[in-house]
Each structure stands twice: as C-alpha cells, then as structure tokens.
Amino acid sequence: MTNLAALLDAAAARYPDRTAVIFGGTELSYDQLDRASNQVANLLAAHDVKPGDKVALSFPNLPHFTIIYFGILKAGATVVPLNVLLKPREIAYHLADSDAVVYFAFEGTADLPIGDAATAAFEDTDGCRSLFVVPADPTHLPWADQSPEFDTLDVDDDATAVLLYTSGTTGQPKGAELRHRNMRDNALAGGELFGADASRPDNYLCVLPLFHSFGQTVIQNGAVAFGGTVVMLPRFEAHTALQLMLTHDITFFAGVPTMYWGLLGAVEEGVDVSEIAARLRVAVAGGSALPGEVHKNFADRFGVTLLEGYGLSETSPVASFSVYGQEPRVGSIGVPIPGVEMKLVNNDWSEISDEINEDGFSPIGEIAIRGHNVMKGYYNRPEATAEAIRDDWFRTGDLARKDSDGWYYIVDRSKDMIIRGGYNVYPREIEELLITHPAVSLVAVVGIPHESHGEEIKAVVVKNTNHDGVTEEQLVEWCKERLAAYKYPRVVEFARSLPMTSTGKILKREL
C-alpha cells in the first residue's frame, strides 16, 4: 500500500504492544495509536471527507497530533499542519489558501489559547465546513464514539499526503505539496542514515514541533517506520529535556542549533550527563547552521558526535546528512542521502564548475536538489512552482560550496547575504568567528542600510553572564583584527535574547 499511514498499519500489526507515544503519565501502544487514528478516520468519513480533501490541525507536541495526523491519512485526505502560534487572521489565511474542509485544534491554555484563535479563524473562513476543538480531557474527545476499525484507503503514490506551509520569510506562506512517496521514503531513509532498526527500536525525544517537517519526518514518522517510541515535550526547555532523556533512556535526539546551545547551558548548571551520554546513540542537527563550537562542546560533554543534516519543507525535509559512523566534517551538511542528487547552480540555472580551488573547495553556488524527496509543487501556485522547479531540480535559495569528496558546506542563505561596497559578505562566517569569543553566548549577523556602502554589517550579541565587562566597541576591534576590512561588523549591539521562530531558528528579519 502506498498510503503514508501504512507505516502505522504495519507497526501496529507487528508490534501491537510496543509503546508508540509517551506524554507525561500517558503511554499509547501501537495498537492503541492505530485504533484511535481509525476513530478519527471514521469521524472524517462521517463528515463527508473525501480522498484528496484538506484537513487542517493546530496542535503542540501531544499524542493528539499523531492520532489525528494518521487518521487524516487513513481517510485518504491531506494533512495541513499549522503553527500553533498563528493568530486568527493568519489561521484564516491558511484555511482559505489550502481549501481545508475540516479543522482540528487543541483547546490550548491560558497562555496559548489555540482553541479561541481557531474558532475566530473558522468563523471567518467560508470554505471550512467543520471545526473540532479538542480538549485535553481524554474522556471528551470528538472521535470517542467512533468505531476503532477502519481500512486505510489506498491512494496514488503521487497524491498529496501533507500540505506543509513554508515560513513565509519572503511574502505570504506557500503550501508545499508533499506526496505520500516523498514523506514515506524520507522517513524510511532513517535506516541508512542513522542505523534505525525495528529489532532494536530507538527512544526518540520529540522537542521539535510536529507541525514542522523536521520533527514530523525525522522523529514522528521515522519512529513509526521502525517501531520506535516517541517521548513528547510540547515546548523545549533544556532542564526538562535532560530529565526526560534520563527517565526514558533516550537514544535518539534531534534539534536545531539553539536547542543544543540550551542543553549545553543546562549541563553547566550541574546536571550529570554521564547516564544520558551512555544511552544516547544518535544526535542530529538541522534547521540552521550549527556553530563549530557547539559541535565540539557537545561531543566533549555527551560523547556523541553531532550529525548535521540539511533540508527544507519542500524536500520532505531531509536532503543531505553527515555519514553515520564516519568522522564528521565540522561545518558540513554532509552528502546527499540515498536516492537524492545535489548540485550547485548559478542564477540562470547553469551548473557551477566542480573545479576545486586552492582552498580545497568548489566555487560558491545555489544548492539545487533532485530526488524522491522533492515536492510536487506549491499548491495553486503554478508560477512559483515553475520558478522553483525545472527538469525535476528544485532550487533552494541556499548558497554552498563542496569539497573534493562531495561534502557540502552551507555558506549562507542567498537572501541573508550582505553586499557591502560591492563585496559579498556571508553572515555565517562572522557568526562562526564571534561565537568563539568567551563573552559571546549567541549571535546573529545582519545587514543594515548604509548611504555609501549600500549595506553595513551589524552583529546582535547575547552575552555570557560572567562576561559583563566586555563592551560593544571591544568586540568590534576583536573582529577587526581577525577579518578582512570589508567583512568585520562596524556595529555590535548587545541584547538579552534573539527573536526566534517556533522551530528555534533566529528571525533575522526582526533584527
């Protein structure tokens, strides 16, 4: 069967009593997860949801998300996961743009009233027929009176399984149409990438939001594909994450760089990591560039080498990864995963020369990707799709170079590149340098308007608490000694924190 939900069907048939999901004191076996998802599928059928219909959901990392996700798929419908931080106006845009006919939303909390926002958005959206606000109380679930028996609908391999909205850093968010085969093959890639094996299943700590592709594919779907256990944490908090690693013998952790930064900070506050390190088998990073210092410090503290990978919502998401079992190349996003090709292109799509320069790298170009992971296109946006995909190659907007062995190194987002006085400046290079300064805990480098240079370079720095004496001017001078004249930041600004997305990426546009 080609339906992505067949991963759950198979796991429930083979390992019915194995624990699938843990949240607080709640544990669901694979059989229970499967039967609850069947109830959701029956609820959708009762509300006249047909194969190909879009069903939206707004949930933090709770068992409800996984139950509803697979229930939608079983019914042959398309999952539209929404960021839980969206406001009513934004939710209404997503519901209308995706043509969603049914919407599931968690009731939320006083701090995050998801249900109220969902209700307001639903009332403002003509095409969405049904809203289910789901309470935390497991005795009052909307699907509770439905039959737990349902035959998963077979679907075309190219049917859209998930409509995943890009973050919209440039313009309105667009829905990436991810086929059943895109999502299924990307989840199954865990076997070759991380040595995932159903005969010795992993315990995954889920701190990445499930409404985002990284957590959805690498944690949730990857676990289900190999009969693993997902331990859910709705909101990342370093001390809580470390405690859950201990309590549940976590063997697989995935996070964005700021999460690893947080874990290292929590360890410094006196947490004994020896037991965590003894069990942790795999630690993977993605979402944004991983600073070399974090790479080194995590290996020192946890005894596990971070595997850095790369991908986008449009690529389901995983496109490349460091090779498991090999010594990593710090700063590299690794090599294309099996079944995927990558190349570097110019603005006109022509391929960058593979010739290796004296510094050991190819010239810089934009990453293009082709393979089983590339989306069908942007929903109802043929022009945007044609601009992004040509001859099955998808242009990412990320600038990189590669070494003689074909390992790729992200230089920066093409949109983040700063042009100062005609020179291209890549913020990541400056960030990598600044993070090595003992006073710098976290940093983001951005371009700001300048009359004569076009753009000037600015570094926004979060200081380490024990280095209050360092001034902004001293950091400017420190960079000046180590960077070419056109590269060093003329402006350094201290901040208590940096604005971040719900997935832990630094929001440079707000700086």
C-alpha angles and dihedrals in degrees: 000000000000099000112115087227088068086082088067093041090055095045092049091050094048102035108021094157097042114109111255103175135018124189119166106307093343121100125181122195119215089256091053092046091049094048093047090050089050089055090054090049090052091049090053092048089051088055092053096253108166131199109283095025115131120242119187128206134189112196138138118224098305132131087253090070094058093042093052094039094058092038090059091048093048089056089055092247129129122256116229106189114195131202108256092222095064118121122229094264091052093046090051089053092053094046092050096041093050095043089232113186098187130032128197117193133174113240089236130199138281089268094046110024096188093163094056092049090047092051093050091048093046092053088052095051119080101193099051108093105185137031124193114191104198119212124215089238105098091207093066103049115146092234096046094108095049125103115265090218119090134148108228109240117243113234137186113275089237095050114117111261099174132019102205118189118221116231093256097230086157113039127321119346115265126211114240109210107222115191124222089251092049092055097037096050092045091053092047090051087080088083094066097028101048106010091252109181128179091212089066103025123202128236106228124202107214110207096136111092111261092217086068123076097240096059093035097054106026097039112021102030093031090055094047091047090059101031095254132152123252116209107197128215112179095204128022114248115163100220092046091048092052091049092051090049088058098041097048102033092242113206100172126048128174126183147145119260095263089058092054088047088054094048091052090050091051091050090055087059092068109278114150105230099179094099092044091049091049091059104032106104102169133023117180131185132198142133095084141007115304112224114235091233092058090049092053097042094049092051089049095049103035102028091230125113111230113237109214118207139177139217147120139230086260091058098052074256117274116085104150139010142181109261113264111238094020127102105265123237103230110234093023126115088207128230132317113284118246111292094020130100128200132189139167119247141184125235090272092054092252112142121256116240115266090216111130115229127219089270090061098254140099121246115280118268142155116276116246121188134201127178149078091314100059116110126246089241143277111311111257091347108106094163094052089046092051090049093051101038128049125166089349091304116125120208112219106192089233121123119218146151130211136218129232091273093055097255112147127224120196112226096182147299107291086230092053095052112117120217108205116181091335094310122116111234120190112209093207092066091055092043090052089054097045094049088063091062109100092229095054119089099166133358143184124190120206139169120248126192117272128184100224104019097042090227134024126204120248128182120202108202134194106204128221108250095239095056103065093137096069114101130210090244091054091055091050090053092045090055092044090060092052106037136058115266094256093050110050118096113254089194126051119179126186119222134179091228142350124244111252139186120242087263093057099257116140110249101227094175089067090055 
